[in-house]
Amino acid sequence: MIDDKNEDVSILLCEDDENLGMLLREYLEAKGYKADLCVDGEQGYDAFLTKQHDLCILDVMMPKMDGFTLAGRIHEINPDTPFMFLTAKNLKDDIREGFELGADDYITKPFSMEEVVFRIEAILRRVRGKKNKDQLVHQIGRFTFDTQKQVLSIGGKQTKLTTKEAELLTLLSNKANELLQRDYALKTIWIDDNYFNARSMDVYITKLRKHLSEDPHVEILNVHGKGYKLVISEEN
């Protein structure tokens, strides 16, 4: 029976055993989830950059890029994405490494499909609970940014941002003083990272810099070849 609450949940499934991968994908889809199956780590990484996923299920031993490396790259791009490992390994060192990378769960093969779904549901309950507490108002230096109203305020002055400006500033604010990956921002907001969308994002970055220029302790830096960083320095 399909669970309606799962219909909007997209899962990235990386498993190099194609038979097992297809069986698990079919089972997840039967439960109402959307599942994208990748058979190696590089394919999984490309899929993560291309589409937003709510949860990742990663086999540890994969060709081209192993699950641990893939998990690390996913975490660099979006540390809020939950992930779990599937593996034939049951060594304590491997399990410890998985959890040190930030894994939400770790399942050793063989496993029952039903158990995987139970664990997915447990992870999603935790994630949904956290999202309900997500910050709706950000303090950016002397600015206050209301993400719902799309309003940037400073000293009684309010600026209504466009939707794209607000979405981009939200991503930057969520990772204040950290790197916001260019590819991730493009595919999260513009869906496609083609040349024209990339140029469009550069224009919006310029607009945001202008909006934020009234506080000299706030700036958006270019990180060459990687992305942007919203830097908020302390006032002397």
N, C-alpha and C positions, 0 to 999 in steps of 0.2 A: 504493500500500500504506500502510495506517494504521500509524503508529508509536505503540506503546502508551505510551511515555514522555511523549508529548505530550498525553495525554488530560486531564490535570489542569491544563494551561496555558491560561489565558484571555487572549485578546488583544482590546484595544480598537482597532478599525479605523475611522479617520475619513477619509472620502474623498467629496468632493462629486460626483464623476463616478460616478453610480449604477451604470452598466454595468461600469466598471472595479472599483468597490467590490464588486459582487456576484461578479464573476469571481474576485477575490482572496480573498474570504471563502470561496467554494466550494472554492478550491484549498487554503486553509489547513485547512478542515474535512476535506478528503480526506486531508490529512497527519496528521489526528488532533487538531488544535487546536480549541478553542472560540473562536469569533470573533463579536464584536458589531459590527455595521456602523452607523455614524452618518454622516449626509450634511452636517452642518454642525458648527461648533465648539461652539455652545451645547448641541446635542444630545449631543456627545461629552463635554462637561463634566458634564452631568447623569448620563450613563451611568457616568462614572468615580466620581461620588459615590454612585451607587446600588449598584454592584457592584465587588468587588475584582478588579483585572486584574493579570496578571503582566508584561504588556508593552503598550505603546501604539504604534501606527503612525499617524502624523499627516500628512495632506496639508497643505502650507503655505498654499495659496490656497483658503480656504473661506469661505462666507458666514457672517455673524453673529459669528463669532470665528475669526481666522486661526490656523493651526497653531502659530506662535510664541507667541501669547498663550495658547493652550490649554496648550501645554507648560509655560509659566511658572506657570500656575495649578495644574497637576498637580504640578509640582515643589514648590510651596508646601505642598500638602496632604501629599504623600508623596515626599520627595526620593529614596527608594530605588527608585521605579518606573522601569524603563528605558524609553526611547522612541526611535523613529527617525522620520525625516522622509521623505515621498515628495513629490517636487516636479518640476514641469516646468522650474524655474529651475536654471541651472547657473552662476550668478554667484558669484564668490569671496566677495563680501560676505555673500550669503545663506547660503552654506555656513558661513562663519565665525560668523555670528550663531547658526545652528543649534547648532553645537558649543559656543559660549559659553553657551548655555542649558542645556547638559549632555546633549545628544543622544548616544546611543550609536552611531548610524549615520545616513547620509544617502544616499538613492538618488534619482537623477534619472530622469525618464521620457524615453523608454520603457525598460522594464526587463523582464527575464524573471521569471516567477513562481518559477522554481527558484532564481534568485539571491536573491530576497526571503527564501525559506525558509532558504537557507544562512546569510544574515546574521542571521536570527532565531535560528537554532541557535547561532551564535557568541556572540550577546548572552546567551542563556540559559545557556550554559556558564560565562560569566564571572560571571553573577548567582548561579548555583548554587555556584560556587566560593567566592564571597563569603559566601553564607548558611551554608556549612559552617563558617565562621570567626566566625559571629555570636556576640555576647556573651551568655552564658547567666547570668552573675552580674553584677549592677550594684552599684556603690558609690554610695549616695545619702547624702551627708553621712557621719554615723556609722553609718548603716544599711547592711546587706548584704542584697541582694534576690536570691534564687535563683529564677529564672523557671521552671525545670523542677519544683522541689519546691514552688513557690508559698509560700516561707517568707521572712519579713522578720525580720532579726535585728539586735539592738543590745545590746551589753554583756552577752552571755550569755543574753538573753531572746529567745525565738523566737515569732513569731506566724504561724500558718498562715492564709493568705488564702483566700478563696473563689475560685472560677474567674474570676468576673467582676472581682473586685478585682485579681487577678493580671494578667488581660488588660489592664485599664485602666492599672495601674501599669507594665506593660511598655511600652505605647504612650508613656506619659509619660516613662519612663526613656530610651527610645530617642531622645526629643527633649528631653532635659533642657536647661533654660534657653532653650528655643525654644517656639514656639506649636504646640500640638496642636489642629488644627481640630476643632470640636465635631461637625460633620457626618461627618467622616471617622471619628472615634472611634465614633460611634453606628452607622454602617453597617458598620464593621469588626467590632464586637463584638455589636451587637444586630440587625444586618442592615437594620432599618427605623428611620428617624429620626422616627417618629411621637411625639405628645405624651407618651404613657405611657412609652415607652422613654427619652425625654429626661428625664423626671422621675426615672426609675429610675437613670439615670446620675448625676444630681445627688446622689442618695442615696449612691451608691458613692463619689463624690468626697468627700462628707462623712465617710464611714467611713475613707477613705484618709488624710484630714487628721488624723483622730483617731489612726490608727496611727502617723503620722509626727510627732506632736506632741512626742515626747520629744527631738527635735533641733531647737532653735530656728533653726538655719541652713537648715532645709528647709521649704518651704511650697508649696502648690498655689494659684496665683492664678487668679481668673476674668479673662478678657480679654473684656470686654463685647461680645456679639454675634458673637464669633469662636470662643472655645474656652477652653482652659486652658493653664497653663504651670507645669511643675515647676521651681521655682527653688531652686538649691543655691548658697548663698553661702559664701564662705570664712570660716573662723573667724578672729577677731582674734588 
